[in-house]
């Protein structure tokens, strides 16, 4: 049952006068870094999370800070409960609020193995990072968002999950990845349903073939597929394409949508004859 905890503390009122805050996981490079930068351009303070050392994230942190907003780095592994708690503690200490959670962190299998040969170790590794991590990080953040919403009624809080065309596209050489992203798609529906009573909307973005460090090893394969027309828009997607979609949601352009899926895939999802 929904429990209302109202307060007249000036701390909440003070927070309303500050910039909104976005947490982006897996944001030291690639799609996550592009999202962090785009949200900074939209006047969000930004928390960049990744498992690497802060030095590796300095290029994006410096670029964000150059825009005149606050940026912090949180080194944490979202697959570990203690690290998820660390993320929340640092956000509360540094900002005192969170307005946008972008679940972007994800990994590919170390080896693309046929599902008839793939190992349990690989399955567990991918599922823990790609699904268990964001599922329980969202649980933590959502609880805090509910508290914030009850005390700061004017805030516009959102959760954005980065899934994949692999949510529905069969790739038998990386089955664990496909299943993890299908799980993220269901996670979007579940949290959209559960959080609707609090006015917290949840969205999903499905990237297509995006040029990132994760896809560079198979660039030649996808170059050929794109040239042959696997996507109606015949080019690689860019991290910036995803970032612009996230920014549009974060700015509140879809207030009457929740559980919605935004395809950023060059038209891959179209069925054509």
Buried (B, 14 or more C-beta within 10 A) or exposed (E): EEEEEEEEEEEBEEBEEEBBBBBBBBBBBBBBBBBBBBBBBBEBBBBBBBBEEBEBBEEBBEBBBEBEBBBBBBBBBBBBEEBBEBBBEBBEEEBBBBBBBBBBBBBBBEEBBEBEEBEEEBBEBBBBBBBBBBBBBBEBBBEBBBBBBBBBEEBBBBBBBBBBBBBBBEEEBBBBBBBBBBBBBBBBBBBBEEBEEBBBBBBBBBBBBBBBEBBEEEEEEBEEEBEEEBBEEEEBBBBBBBBBBBBBBBBEEBEEBBBBBBBBBBEBBEEEE
